Each structure stands twice: as C-alpha cells, then as structure tokens.
Amino acid sequence: MLSRLLPARGTARTLTGITLVHTLGQGLWMALNAIYATSVLGLSPGQFGIGVGVAAGVALALSTPTGHLADRIGPRAVQIWSFLALGPLTAALLLVDGFRQYLLVLSVQAVAYSASRSARMAMIAGLIAPEERVSVRAYLRATSNVSVSVGAGLAGLVLVADSPSVYRAAVVFNASTYLVTGLLTLLLPAVPAQPARPGPALVVLRDRPFLAFVVLDGLLSMHNLLLDVVLPLWVLHHTGAPRWMIAAILITNTVAVVLLQVRAARGTDEPSAAARAARSGSLCLGVACVVFALTEGASAAVACVLLVVGALAHVLGEIRQSAGSWGMSFGLAPEHAQGQYQGTAAMGADLGKMIAPALLTWLAIEHGAVGWLVMGVGFASIGALMPLVASRAERRRAQRDPAGAPARVP
C-alpha cells in the first residue's frame, strides 16, 4: 500500500516526504486556527475573519512576485528560508496580545507562505522531467490528504483536552513542522537560478491566454468548497439525511482522492490533454450538482443514496480537474519563468476560495435545487472553455519559442 501511495525512490519521493511533514502541521492547524484565535487569544469571530482575509489578500498580491524571486535566486533557497521564517512567525502567536498584533503576525506569515508556495511549485518544475510533473503532483496531493487527515485527528485530541496550554503546545508543534520542512529541503538538489532577461520582469502578466486559464481554473476550483462549506448546510437544512452523512461524504472524498488521484492524472502532461481532463472533470462536477439538487425534500434513505452518488461524481470531477489544472499550469509556462507562472496560477485558486463560500452558499441555501442546477451548468460551461484556452496558449507559446526550449531539469 505504501509503495502505491509513494512515487519511485529519488527526488520525487523526497519531495513527497517533505510535503507530508508540511501538511501534517497544516491539517492540525486548519482545525484549530479559529478556536485558538477566539478561545485563547480572546479575539471576536469578526476579528478572526478579518485577520484571515487580510492574510489571504497579502498572499494573493505577492504570489507572482515571490514566484519571480524563486526564479531569480533559485526555488530551493526561497523554500528553505520561507519555511525557516514560518517557524518563529507561527510561534509568535504565543506572544500575541490583541487584534493589531494578531493582524501583523498573520500578514508577515502570509508573505513567507506565499514565497514557500511559489517556490514549491517551481521546485517541482525544476527537478522533475516535464512528462512526470503532473504525476508527481498527483502523488503529492494523494499523500498529503493522508497527512492532513492525521493532523486533523491530532487536532481532535487537542479539542478533547480543551486547555489553553494544550492549544499553545499545538502552536509549537505546527511551528516545528515548518522548521523541519525547511531543513528537509536541504536534501533536495539545488535548481539553478535564472538570470535576468531583457524586457519586463513579470512576463506572466502579459500572457493573456495563461491569465485566461488562471481565471477559468479559479472559477472551477470553487468546487473545493462544496463539500466543506455548502453541502453540510444543505444536508442539515434541505434534506432528511442524518447528520452523520456529512462526515461520511468527507471520508469518501478523502479515501477516493488517495486511491484515484495518481491514476486520474495519467496522460495529462500536455496542455491539450490537460484541458480535456479539466473539461471532463467539470462535466462530472455538473452531474454532482444535479444529483445534489435531487436530494431536496427526499426521504432519508433516498437522500443518503443520492448524496453518496453525488459525492462520487464530485470526487471524480475533483481529481480530473486537479490533474488538468496541473498539466496546463506546468505545460503552458516557459521553463525560465516557472516560479512566477506557478505563483500566478495559484492566484486563481485563491480567488476561487474567496468567492466560493458566499456565492455557492447563496445559490444552494437561498435558491435550493435551482441554485444547484445553476452551479452545475456553470461548472460544465467553464470547463468547456478550457480546450479553447489551451489551444490559444499553445499557439502563443509556439510563436514565442518556435524551436521549443528544452526542459530545465538537472
């Protein structure tokens, strides 16, 4: 089982191990973040929301510049120093006294987080051959799902203890995972830095086809909030299904991603194939929304069956859409600017996360089955545009580099 979840020995497996450590802390902190801010630091829910929103905005604004920094000085150096900075910055939450200090710590954390994320994707592009990048990215996602689940389980133990000292110990643990991740990055080979080139530094901002992909990908990525935010409210208020179905759906999703993500990513290394994967994934998401719509007013038994069917359709759409997103973001980026392109690609998902909670909840909870049908049509329509965007982007890439630049893999 372990060999099925991990890539072959070498750089890809080292990347996976580093990701497992990093996401273990993430899984723990995602479940405790709000509770620590409100129960230990004494902030109001509104202040917590403002802090998280400001931090997300900072990370979003710096995503492309920090990606460019990773290209210029080398992504390994950026990843090491950003994670080493995140350690003490996370531990600084132990010293926070008031909302202003909390906001300052989260904002500085967001700078380091943005740099680490852009550098991590540039590391994959720099260390892994082009035809293997999507596969490695799929392994990372599958194994990180396991690690996040373990972290969430540890968070459950912290919540049972429900003590300020235990919450503070969790902060220390999370900070230590950042430090260990930074040190483990030393095990990876260095990726050569890219020299400055004539013309504008942030070339991705002039690449209109790629920016169109980023927008569409961000809109498609809103589906990630369906199971976490929208569906629990839907199950509670619009169906006769028991509450435990919420947990059952989330567990089904996690297990399916772990088992199927690598297989679903096969053959999506080229942008055209990746775009078709995104399109097929969007169709599955559309089907899932239609099935969820049918649960309104259904009996408990029928609602449970339909929710499981919808969850399976959703996870098939999720893993295909993810694979398509990775294939296009890697495949459409010039090798000398992978950092800034991957940083910009991440902005789409960030925007989707910012829009999705309010928009999708409004559609489903306020408008019922009609809202779900609108979502389904929306996802399918967005996915249908992906092959057109990929074709246009590939034509632009051919004009920009007719000879085809060789992959930069040491």
C-alpha positions as CSV (number, residue, x, y, z in Angstrom):
1,M,0.0,0.0,0.0
2,L,2.8,2.4,0.9
3,S,4.5,1.8,-2.5
4,R,1.2,2.6,-4.2
5,L,1.0,5.9,-2.4
6,L,4.6,7.0,-2.9
7,P,6.5,7.7,-6.1
8,A,9.7,5.8,-7.0
9,R,12.8,6.4,-4.9
10,G,14.7,9.6,-5.7
11,T,13.8,13.3,-5.8
12,A,10.1,12.7,-6.2
13,R,9.9,10.6,-3.1
14,T,12.0,13.2,-1.1
15,L,9.5,15.9,-2.3
16,T,6.7,13.7,-1.0
17,G,8.3,13.2,2.4
18,I,8.8,16.9,2.8
19,T,5.2,17.5,1.8
20,L,4.0,15.0,4.3
21,V,5.7,16.8,7.2
22,H,4.4,20.2,6.0
23,T,0.8,19.1,5.5
24,L,0.7,17.3,8.9
25,G,1.1,20.7,10.6
26,Q,-1.5,22.2,8.1
27,G,-4.0,19.5,9.0
28,L,-3.6,20.2,12.7
29,W,-3.8,24.0,12.4
30,M,-6.8,24.1,9.9
31,A,-8.9,22.5,12.7
32,L,-7.6,24.7,15.5
33,N,-6.9,28.1,13.9
34,A,-10.3,29.7,14.7
35,I,-10.6,28.2,18.1
36,Y,-7.1,29.3,19.2
37,A,-7.8,32.9,18.0
38,T,-11.2,33.2,19.8
39,S,-10.7,31.0,22.9
40,V,-7.0,31.6,23.7
41,L,-6.3,35.0,22.2
42,G,-9.7,36.3,23.1
43,L,-10.5,37.7,19.6
44,S,-14.0,38.0,18.3
45,P,-15.1,35.9,15.3
46,G,-15.3,39.0,13.2
47,Q,-11.7,39.9,14.1
48,F,-10.6,36.4,13.3
49,G,-12.3,36.6,9.9
50,I,-10.7,40.0,9.1
51,G,-7.2,38.6,10.0
52,V,-7.6,35.6,7.8
53,G,-9.0,37.7,5.0
54,V,-6.1,40.2,5.2
55,A,-3.6,37.4,5.2
56,A,-5.2,35.8,2.2
57,G,-5.1,39.2,0.4
58,V,-1.4,39.6,1.1
59,A,-0.6,36.1,-0.1
60,L,-2.6,36.7,-3.2
61,A,-0.9,40.0,-4.0
62,L,2.6,38.6,-3.6
63,S,2.1,35.3,-5.3
64,T,3.5,36.4,-8.7
65,P,6.4,38.5,-7.3
66,T,7.5,35.8,-4.9
67,G,7.4,33.3,-7.8
68,H,9.7,35.6,-9.8
69,L,12.0,35.7,-6.8
70,A,12.2,31.9,-6.8
71,D,13.2,32.0,-10.5
72,R,15.9,34.6,-9.9
73,I,17.7,33.3,-6.8
74,G,16.6,29.6,-7.0
75,P,13.5,28.0,-5.6
76,R,15.3,25.8,-3.1
77,A,16.8,28.8,-1.3
78,V,13.4,30.6,-1.3
79,Q,11.7,27.5,0.1
80,I,14.3,26.9,2.8
81,W,14.2,30.5,4.1
82,S,10.5,30.9,3.8
83,F,9.8,27.8,5.9
84,L,12.5,28.7,8.4
85,A,10.8,32.1,8.8
86,L,7.4,30.5,9.2
87,G,8.6,28.6,12.2
88,P,9.2,31.6,14.5
89,L,6.4,33.6,12.9
90,T,4.0,30.8,13.9
91,A,5.5,30.6,17.4
92,A,4.9,34.4,17.6
93,L,1.2,33.6,18.0
94,L,2.1,32.6,21.6
95,L,3.1,36.2,22.3
96,V,0.2,38.0,20.6
97,D,-1.7,40.4,22.8
98,G,-4.6,42.0,20.9
99,F,-6.0,42.2,17.4
100,R,-3.4,44.5,16.0
101,Q,-0.5,42.2,16.9
102,Y,-2.5,39.3,15.6
103,L,-3.1,41.1,12.3
104,L,0.6,41.9,12.0
105,V,1.8,38.4,12.6
106,L,-0.7,36.9,10.1
107,S,0.3,39.5,7.5
108,V,4.0,38.7,7.8
109,Q,3.2,35.0,7.8
110,A,1.4,35.4,4.6
111,V,4.5,36.8,2.9
112,A,6.5,33.8,3.9
113,Y,3.6,31.4,3.0
114,S,3.3,33.0,-0.5
115,A,7.0,32.6,-1.1
116,S,7.0,29.0,0.1
117,R,4.1,28.0,-2.1
118,S,5.5,29.6,-5.3
119,A,8.9,28.1,-4.6
120,R,7.5,24.6,-4.0
121,M,5.8,24.5,-7.4
122,A,9.0,25.9,-9.1
123,M,11.0,23.1,-7.3
124,I,8.8,20.5,-9.0
125,A,9.2,22.1,-12.4
126,G,13.0,22.4,-11.9
127,L,13.7,19.0,-10.5
128,I,11.2,16.7,-12.3
129,A,11.1,16.0,-16.1
130,P,8.2,17.6,-17.9
131,E,6.4,14.3,-18.6
132,E,6.5,13.4,-14.9
133,R,5.5,16.7,-13.3
134,V,1.7,16.1,-13.2
135,S,2.2,12.5,-11.9
136,V,4.5,13.7,-9.1
137,R,2.0,16.5,-8.3
138,A,-0.7,13.8,-8.0
139,Y,1.4,11.7,-5.6
140,L,1.9,14.8,-3.5
141,R,-1.8,15.5,-3.3
142,A,-2.7,11.9,-2.5
143,T,-0.2,11.5,0.2
144,S,-0.9,15.0,1.7
145,N,-4.5,14.0,2.0
146,V,-3.4,11.2,4.3
147,S,-1.1,13.6,6.3
148,V,-3.8,16.3,6.6
149,S,-6.2,13.7,7.9
150,V,-3.7,12.6,10.5
151,G,-3.2,16.2,11.5
152,A,-6.9,16.7,11.8
153,G,-7.0,13.6,14.1
154,L,-4.4,15.1,16.3
155,A,-6.4,18.3,16.4
156,G,-9.4,16.2,17.6
157,L,-7.3,15.1,20.6
158,V,-6.4,18.7,21.3
159,L,-10.1,19.7,21.2
160,V,-10.9,16.9,23.7
161,A,-8.4,18.3,26.1
162,D,-9.7,21.8,25.5
163,S,-6.9,23.5,27.6
164,P,-5.1,26.7,26.7
165,S,-1.8,25.1,27.5
166,V,-2.6,22.2,25.0
167,Y,-3.6,24.7,22.4
168,R,-0.3,26.5,22.9
169,A,1.5,23.2,22.5
170,A,-0.2,22.7,19.2
171,V,1.1,26.1,18.1
172,V,4.6,24.9,19.0
173,F,4.1,21.7,17.1
174,N,2.9,23.5,14.0
175,A,5.9,25.8,14.1
176,S,8.2,22.9,14.4
177,T,6.8,21.3,11.3
178,Y,7.7,24.4,9.3
179,L,11.3,24.3,10.7
180,V,11.7,20.6,9.9
181,T,10.3,21.2,6.4
182,G,12.8,23.9,5.7
183,L,15.7,21.7,6.9
184,L,14.5,18.7,4.9
185,T,14.5,20.8,1.8
186,L,18.3,20.7,2.1
187,L,18.1,17.1,1.0
188,L,16.9,18.2,-2.5
189,P,19.3,19.2,-5.3
190,A,19.5,22.9,-6.0
191,V,17.6,24.3,-9.0
192,P,19.7,26.8,-11.0
193,A,18.7,30.4,-10.7
194,Q,17.5,32.1,-13.9
195,P,19.4,35.2,-15.0
196,A,17.7,38.5,-15.7
197,R,16.4,38.8,-19.2
198,P,15.6,41.8,-21.4
199,G,12.1,43.2,-21.2
200,P,9.5,43.2,-18.3
201,A,10.3,41.1,-15.3
202,L,6.8,39.7,-14.7
203,V,6.2,38.3,-18.2
204,V,3.3,36.2,-17.0
205,L,1.2,39.4,-16.6
206,R,1.4,39.9,-20.3
207,D,0.5,36.3,-21.2
208,R,-3.2,36.8,-21.8
209,P,-4.0,33.1,-22.7
210,F,-2.4,32.0,-19.5
211,L,-4.2,34.6,-17.4
212,A,-7.5,33.4,-19.0
213,F,-6.6,29.9,-17.9
214,V,-6.0,31.2,-14.4
215,V,-9.4,32.9,-14.2
216,L,-11.2,29.8,-15.5
217,D,-9.2,27.5,-13.3
218,G,-10.0,29.7,-10.3
219,L,-13.7,29.6,-11.0
220,L,-13.6,25.8,-11.4
221,S,-11.7,25.4,-8.2
222,M,-14.7,26.8,-6.3
223,H,-16.0,23.2,-6.2
224,N,-13.5,22.5,-3.4
225,L,-15.7,24.4,-1.0
226,L,-18.8,22.4,-1.9
227,L,-18.1,19.5,0.5
228,D,-16.6,21.6,3.2
229,V,-18.9,24.6,3.4
230,V,-22.1,24.2,1.2
231,L,-23.1,20.6,1.5
232,P,-23.1,20.4,5.3
233,L,-25.5,23.3,5.5
234,W,-27.6,21.7,2.7
235,V,-27.8,18.3,4.4
236,L,-28.9,19.9,7.7
237,H,-31.5,22.3,6.3
238,H,-32.7,20.9,3.0
239,T,-32.6,17.1,3.2
240,G,-33.9,14.4,5.5
241,A,-30.5,12.7,5.7
242,P,-28.9,12.2,9.1
243,R,-26.1,14.5,10.2
244,W,-23.5,11.7,10.1
245,M,-23.8,11.7,6.3
246,I,-21.7,14.9,6.3
247,A,-18.7,13.0,7.8
248,A,-19.4,10.0,5.6
249,I,-19.2,12.2,2.5
250,L,-15.9,13.8,3.6
251,I,-14.3,10.4,4.4
252,T,-15.4,9.1,1.0
253,N,-13.8,12.0,-0.7
254,T,-10.5,11.7,1.2
255,V,-10.2,7.9,0.5
256,A,-11.1,8.3,-3.2
257,V,-8.5,11.1,-3.7
258,V,-5.8,9.0,-2.0
259,L,-6.7,5.9,-4.2
260,L,-7.5,7.5,-7.5
261,Q,-5.6,10.8,-7.9
262,V,-2.5,9.3,-9.4
263,R,-4.4,7.2,-11.9
264,A,-6.6,10.2,-12.9
265,A,-3.6,12.3,-13.6
266,R,-2.1,9.9,-16.2
267,G,-1.8,11.3,-19.7
268,T,-2.4,14.9,-18.7
269,D,1.2,16.3,-19.1
270,E,0.5,18.1,-22.4
271,P,-1.7,21.2,-22.2
272,S,-4.2,19.9,-24.8
273,A,-4.7,16.6,-22.9
274,A,-4.8,18.5,-19.6
275,A,-7.6,20.8,-20.9
276,R,-9.7,17.8,-21.9
277,A,-9.2,16.4,-18.4
278,A,-10.4,19.7,-16.9
279,R,-13.4,19.6,-19.3
280,S,-14.4,16.0,-18.3
281,G,-13.9,16.9,-14.7
282,S,-16.2,19.9,-15.0
283,L,-18.9,17.7,-16.5
284,C,-18.6,15.3,-13.5
285,L,-18.9,18.3,-11.2
286,G,-22.0,19.4,-13.1
287,V,-23.5,15.9,-12.7
288,A,-22.7,16.0,-9.0
289,C,-24.6,19.3,-8.6
290,V,-27.7,17.9,-10.4
291,V,-27.7,14.9,-8.1
292,F,-27.3,17.0,-5.0
293,A,-30.3,19.1,-6.2
294,L,-32.4,15.9,-6.3
295,T,-31.9,15.4,-2.6
296,E,-34.1,18.4,-1.7
297,G,-37.2,17.1,0.1
298,A,-36.2,13.4,-0.4
299,S,-36.7,10.8,2.3
300,A,-33.8,10.0,4.5
301,A,-32.9,6.7,2.6
302,V,-33.2,8.2,-0.8
303,A,-31.3,11.3,0.2
304,C,-28.4,9.2,1.6
305,V,-28.1,7.2,-1.6
306,L,-28.2,10.3,-3.8
307,L,-25.7,12.1,-1.5
308,V,-23.2,9.2,-1.9
309,V,-23.7,9.2,-5.7
310,G,-23.2,12.9,-5.9
311,A,-20.1,12.7,-3.7
312,L,-18.6,10.1,-6.0
313,A,-19.4,12.2,-9.1
314,H,-17.9,15.2,-7.3
315,V,-14.6,13.4,-6.4
316,L,-14.2,12.1,-10.0
317,G,-14.6,15.7,-11.2
318,E,-12.2,16.9,-8.5
319,I,-9.3,14.6,-9.4
320,R,-9.7,15.1,-13.1
321,Q,-10.0,18.9,-12.8
322,S,-6.9,19.0,-10.5
323,A,-4.9,16.9,-13.0
324,G,-6.0,19.2,-15.8
325,S,-5.0,22.3,-13.8
326,W,-1.5,21.0,-13.0
327,G,-0.9,19.9,-16.6
328,M,-1.9,23.3,-18.0
329,S,0.0,25.4,-15.4
330,F,3.2,23.4,-15.9
331,G,2.8,22.9,-19.7
332,L,2.0,26.5,-20.6
333,A,4.8,28.1,-18.6
334,P,8.2,28.9,-20.1
335,E,10.9,27.0,-18.3
336,H,12.8,30.1,-17.3
337,A,9.8,31.5,-15.5
338,Q,8.1,28.6,-13.9
339,G,8.2,30.2,-10.5
340,Q,6.2,33.3,-11.4
341,Y,3.8,31.3,-13.6
342,Q,3.1,28.8,-10.8
343,G,2.6,31.6,-8.4
344,T,0.1,33.3,-10.7
345,A,-1.7,30.0,-11.3
346,A,-2.2,29.7,-7.5
347,M,-3.9,33.1,-7.5
348,G,-6.8,31.6,-9.4
349,A,-7.5,29.1,-6.7
350,D,-7.1,31.8,-4.1
351,L,-9.7,33.9,-5.8
352,G,-12.0,30.9,-6.1
353,K,-11.7,30.3,-2.3
354,M,-12.5,33.9,-1.6
355,I,-15.6,34.0,-3.8
356,A,-16.9,30.5,-3.3
357,P,-18.3,30.5,0.3
358,A,-20.6,33.4,-0.2
359,L,-21.6,32.7,-3.8
360,L,-22.2,29.0,-3.6
361,T,-23.9,29.1,-0.2
362,W,-26.2,31.8,-1.6
363,L,-27.1,29.7,-4.6
364,A,-27.7,26.5,-2.7
365,I,-29.2,27.6,0.6
366,E,-31.2,30.5,-0.7
367,H,-32.4,29.1,-4.0
368,G,-32.4,25.3,-3.4
369,A,-32.4,22.9,-6.3
370,V,-32.4,25.7,-8.8
371,G,-29.2,27.1,-7.3
372,W,-27.6,23.6,-7.6
373,L,-28.6,23.4,-11.2
374,V,-27.1,26.9,-11.9
375,M,-23.9,25.7,-10.3
376,G,-23.9,22.5,-12.4
377,V,-24.4,24.4,-15.7
378,G,-21.8,27.0,-14.6
379,F,-19.1,24.4,-13.9
380,A,-19.7,22.5,-17.1
381,S,-19.7,25.7,-19.2
382,I,-16.4,26.9,-17.7
383,G,-14.8,23.5,-18.3
384,A,-15.9,23.6,-21.9
385,L,-13.8,26.7,-22.5
386,M,-10.6,25.1,-21.3
387,P,-9.6,23.4,-24.6
388,L,-10.1,26.7,-26.4
389,V,-7.8,28.5,-24.0
390,A,-5.2,25.7,-24.1
391,S,-5.2,25.9,-28.0
392,R,-4.7,29.6,-27.9
393,A,-2.0,29.4,-25.3
394,E,-0.1,26.8,-27.2
395,R,-0.2,28.9,-30.4
396,R,1.2,31.8,-28.4
397,R,3.9,29.6,-27.0
398,A,4.9,28.3,-30.4
399,Q,5.2,31.9,-31.7
400,R,7.2,32.9,-28.6
401,D,9.6,30.0,-28.9
402,P,9.4,28.3,-32.3
403,A,12.4,26.0,-31.6
404,G,11.0,24.8,-28.3
405,A,13.1,25.4,-25.3
406,P,14.5,22.3,-23.6
407,A,13.3,21.4,-20.2
408,R,15.5,22.7,-17.4
409,V,16.0,19.5,-15.3
410,P,19.3,18.8,-13.7
